[in-house]
Amino acid sequence: MLSVRTPDPVVFAALADPTRLFLVEQLTDVPSRSTTQLVAGTGLSRQAVRKHLGVLAEAGLVRHHREGRTRLWQLDALPLRDVSEWAASYRRHWEQRLDRLEHYLDTTQGAIDESTP
């Protein structure tokens, strides 16, 4: 049915948490953010955010490097692209099936209308 590579379930698990999803969103439109910048938007402790970033890093969604004493986090979009392509393949599949169902129902309704006096 589908020829798209199935994303790693660890990626789905990492993205299922609202805080981690927020952190991914914070890294989407910038080259990098420091841990301090990421903590500021969450209302969580630094340790809690670091734990969430660790889960995202294990899933391959973020990576970090140091500049002096500052740890800068960057988004790795490759796993997100895999998820997007996988979801798009299912969307196409179901759109085709629903189009066929709609055509069938239109045809059936037309036949019923013609046979009704």
C-alpha angles and dihedrals in degrees: 000000000000126000098188118112111257111240120241109272088225088069091055091048091050092049093046092077115085093218093052091046088052091051091051089050090051090056096045102088102029132068092235145334131209122242088249092055091049093048091053093065098048109053087225130118120269090248093053092050091047089053091052091047088051091055090049090049092051088053090052093244098118138021133187142210133187129246104186107306093340122098111211120201125208132188118243103208097190096090089046090052090053090052091047094050091046093050091045091054090055091046091054091047094052094042089056092049092048091048089054091048091049091050091049092049092047090050093046093047090050091053091049092049091051093050095047113093 
